[in-house]
Amino acid sequence: MRTIGALDLIPEQGVIGLSDVAWEEAKRSVVVIRPLAELPAAPAHLARRAGRVFGLTERTVYALIRRYRQSGVLLVR
């Protein structure tokens, strides 16, 4: 581990460990979130529909859209 200032840096290994269930959910949800993230503005009715599919609030769907737009990947909870 390296330290820069007060921050300890953990070397990146290139692999993120997810359970099989979490990985399947991530693959399933990106199919819905990616098209919404690619729109200039995701309509509320589509965000609500996506939320119903995944049992999430509209607010959480918009948070996932924002994360996808910032990183190009979907981070699972």
ROVO-64879 format. One record per residue: residue in three letters; x, y, z of N, C-alpha, C, O in turn. Coordinates in steps of 0.001 Angstrom, whole numbers. Layout:
> ALA, X, Y, Z, X, Y, Z, X, Y, Z, X, Y, Z
...
This chain:
> MET, 845, -1170, 0, 0, 0, 0, 892, 1236, 0, 1877, 1303, 735
> ARG, 538, 2212, -831, 1260, 3486, -881, 466, 4534, -144, -751, 4419, 0
> THR, 1147, 5546, 316, 481, 6659, 983, 812, 7941, 236, 1973, 8203, -80
> ILE, -210, 8736, -45, -37, 10061, -628, -715, 11016, 333, -1929, 10954, 522
> GLY, 54, 11887, 934, -498, 12769, 1950, -1068, 11923, 3072, -370, 11076, 3629
> ALA, -2315, 12141, 3402, -2966, 11374, 4469, -3747, 10192, 3917, -4392, 9468, 4676
> LEU, -3697, 9988, 2600, -4490, 8934, 1986, -3669, 7673, 1759, -2567, 7734, 1213
> ASP, -4199, 6545, 2172, -3592, 5260, 1854, -4195, 4775, 550, -5417, 4730, 409
> LEU, -3364, 4418, -387, -3839, 3923, -1670, -3720, 2408, -1705, -2681, 1849, -1355
> ILE, -4777, 1758, -2122, -4772, 311, -2251, -4526, -14, -3712, -5240, 480, -4584
> PRO, -3524, -839, -3992, -3250, -1176, -5392, -4464, -1819, -6053, -5121, -2677, -5464
> GLU, -4756, -1397, -7281, -5902, -1916, -8021, -5533, -3267, -8609, -4474, -3427, -9215
> GLN, -6410, -4222, -8426, -6151, -5568, -8906, -6791, -5867, -10258, -6462, -6877, -10881
> GLY, -7705, -5004, -10725, -8312, -5203, -12025, -9544, -6092, -12018, -10168, -6278, -13063
> VAL, -9907, -6639, -10878, -11064, -7524, -10797, -11892, -7116, -9589, -11370, -6938, -8488
> ILE, -13172, -6973, -9811, -14080, -6678, -8712, -14832, -7954, -8392, -15427, -8573, -9275
> GLY, -14805, -8341, -7148, -15501, -9564, -6757, -16959, -9302, -6441, -17274, -8550, -5519
> LEU, -17838, -9912, -7192, -19273, -9828, -6950, -19810, -11241, -6847, -19306, -12171, -7475
> SER, -20840, -11374, -6043, -21491, -12675, -6002, -22176, -12907, -7345, -22426, -11961, -8092
> ASP, -22474, -14150, -7644, -23175, -14465, -8895, -24520, -13761, -8964, -24925, -13296, -10029
> VAL, -25213, -13679, -7835, -26523, -13020, -7790, -26372, -11530, -8087, -27143, -10976, -8870
> ALA, -25379, -10870, -7467, -25161, -9438, -7702, -24770, -9184, -9156, -25212, -8201, -9751
> TRP, -23945, -10060, -9734, -23522, -9899, -11123, -24712, -10035, -12070, -24847, -9251, -13010
> GLU, -25571, -11019, -11832, -26763, -11201, -12673, -27686, -9989, -12572, -28239, -9548, -13580
> GLU, -27856, -9446, -11366, -28703, -8267, -11180, -28100, -7059, -11896, -28832, -6266, -12488
> ALA, -26794, -6914, -11849, -26137, -5801, -12537, -26339, -5906, -14045, -26633, -4910, -14706
> LYS, -26183, -7105, -14586, -26380, -7291, -16026, -27829, -7023, -16420, -28094, -6451, -17478
> ARG, -28755, -7433, -15575, -30178, -7225, -15860, -30527, -5729, -15793, -31262, -5221, -16640
> SER, -30000, -5040, -14790, -30365, -3641, -14615, -29717, -2719, -15648, -30304, -1698, -16007
> VAL, -28525, -3055, -16131, -27881, -2182, -17111, -28685, -2145, -18409, -28630, -1153, -19136
> VAL, -29421, -3197, -18708, -30258, -3219, -19905, -31335, -2136, -19834, -31764, -1611, -20862
> VAL, -31765, -1809, -18628, -32796, -781, -18436, -32165, 591, -18223, -32635, 1579, -18788
> ILE, -31110, 666, -17417, -30520, 1957, -17056, -29755, 2591, -18219, -29842, 3802, -18425
> ARG, -29013, 1794, -18973, -28200, 2357, -20076, -29044, 3175, -21058, -28676, 4311, -21357
> PRO, -30166, 2642, -21573, -30952, 3461, -22519, -31465, 4754, -21890, -31532, 5782, -22564
> LEU, -31825, 4718, -20615, -32269, 5945, -19954, -31111, 6933, -19833, -31293, 8134, -20029
> ALA, -29926, 6427, -19512, -28755, 7289, -19353, -28330, 7905, -20678, -27724, 8976, -20695
> GLU, -28637, 7251, -21774, -28238, 7759, -23088, -29198, 8824, -23620, -28897, 9497, -24606
> LEU, -30344, 8975, -22971, -31274, 10040, -23354, -30757, 11377, -22826, -30105, 11412, -21782
> PRO, -31036, 12481, -23531, -30626, 13793, -23007, -31241, 14069, -21632, -30599, 14653, -20759
> ALA, -32484, 13643, -21455, -33177, 13773, -20168, -34115, 12578, -20042, -34977, 12368, -20894
> ALA, -33949, 11813, -19001, -34783, 10622, -18804, -36149, 11049, -18254, -36219, 11649, -17182
> PRO, -37228, 10748, -18971, -38561, 11131, -18511, -38932, 10420, -17197, -38567, 9266, -16971
> ALA, -39651, 11128, -16362, -40033, 10596, -15050, -40830, 9301, -15169, -40642, 8385, -14368
> HIS, -41716, 9214, -16156, -42536, 8001, -16262, -41678, 6770, -16577, -41994, 5664, -16139
> LEU, -40593, 6963, -17337, -39696, 5838, -17620, -38843, 5479, -16399, -38556, 4306, -16157
> ALA, -38447, 6486, -15644, -37692, 6221, -14406, -38575, 5475, -13404, -38110, 4560, -12724
> ARG, -39844, 5865, -13315, -40772, 5157, -12402, -40964, 3712, -12855, -40982, 2796, -12033
> ARG, -41107, 3513, -14161, -41286, 2154, -14687, -40052, 1298, -14384, -40183, 149, -13964
> ALA, -38864, 1851, -14594, -37628, 1125, -14276, -37577, 809, -12784, -37151, -276, -12387
> GLY, -38006, 1745, -11976, -38036, 1520, -10529, -38958, 379, -10151, -38631, -423, -9276
> ARG, -40091, 302, -10794, -41028, -797, -10501, -40414, -2147, -10880, -40599, -3134, -10168
> VAL, -39695, -2191, -11986, -39062, -3435, -12433, -38066, -3939, -11388, -37988, -5141, -11133
> PHE, -37306, -3022, -10784, -36238, -3406, -9870, -36566, -3178, -8398, -35732, -3427, -7527
> GLY, -37779, -2706, -8120, -38139, -2454, -6733, -37377, -1277, -6137, -37015, -1290, -4960
> LEU, -37139, -259, -6960, -36396, 922, -6539, -37277, 2155, -6630, -38279, 2165, -7344
> THR, -36898, 3178, -5910, -37617, 4443, -6027, -37162, 5163, -7299, -36101, 4869, -7849
> GLU, -37966, 6091, -7744, -37604, 6913, -8903, -36288, 7646, -8623, -35435, 7765, -9503
> ARG, -36138, 8124, -7412, -34919, 8840, -7017, -33679, 7942, -7170, -32640, 8389, -7658
> THR, -33797, 6681, -6751, -32679, 5748, -6866, -32359, 5469, -8332, -31190, 5360, -8702
> VAL, -33376, 5355, -9154, -33150, 5139, -10590, -32370, 6321, -11166, -31429, 6124, -11935
> TYR, -32751, 7543, -10800, -32011, 8711, -11289, -30575, 8718, -10763, -29667, 9160, -11467
> ALA, -30358, 8239, -9549, -28989, 8140, -9017, -28176, 7138, -9836, -27008, 7386, -10137
> LEU, -28787, 6008, -10199, -28103, 5019, -11036, -27796, 5586, -12424, -26727, 5341, -12981
> ILE, -28738, 6339, -12968, -28516, 6983, -14270, -27338, 7942, -14182, -26471, 7956, -15056
> ARG, -27311, 8745, -13121, -26212, 9701, -12935, -24873, 8970, -12821, -23889, 9367, -13445
> ARG, -24842, 7898, -12020, -23597, 7128, -11871, -23163, 6524, -13205, -21978, 6524, -13541
> TYR, -24129, 6013, -13957, -23796, 5426, -15260, -23210, 6492, -16180, -22207, 6252, -16852
> ARG, -23829, 7660, -16211, -23338, 8735, -17081, -21931, 9173, -16685, -21114, 9489, -17550
> GLN, -21647, 9194, -15400, -20333, 9634, -14930, -19248, 8605, -15204, -18109, 8962, -15503
> SER, -19600, 7329, -15101, -18571, 6296, -15175, -18650, 5391, -16392, -17659, 4767, -16771
> GLY, -19828, 5316, -17008, -20006, 4407, -18126, -20286, 2970, -17696, -20422, 2073, -18528
> VAL, -20369, 2771, -16391, -20694, 1450, -15857, -21770, 1605, -14802, -21986, 2692, -14265
> LEU, -22431, 515, -14518, -23466, 547, -13494, -22913, -71, -12224, -22482, -1224, -12214
> LEU, -22929, 713, -11151, -22467, 214, -9852, -23649, -341, -9095, -24656, 339, -8899
> VAL, -23518, -1559, -8678, -24614, -2196, -7958, -24521, -1906, -6487, -23458, -1580, -5959
> ARG, -25645, -2029, -5840, -25682, -1796, -4402, -25360, -3041, -3655, -25344, -3035, -2424
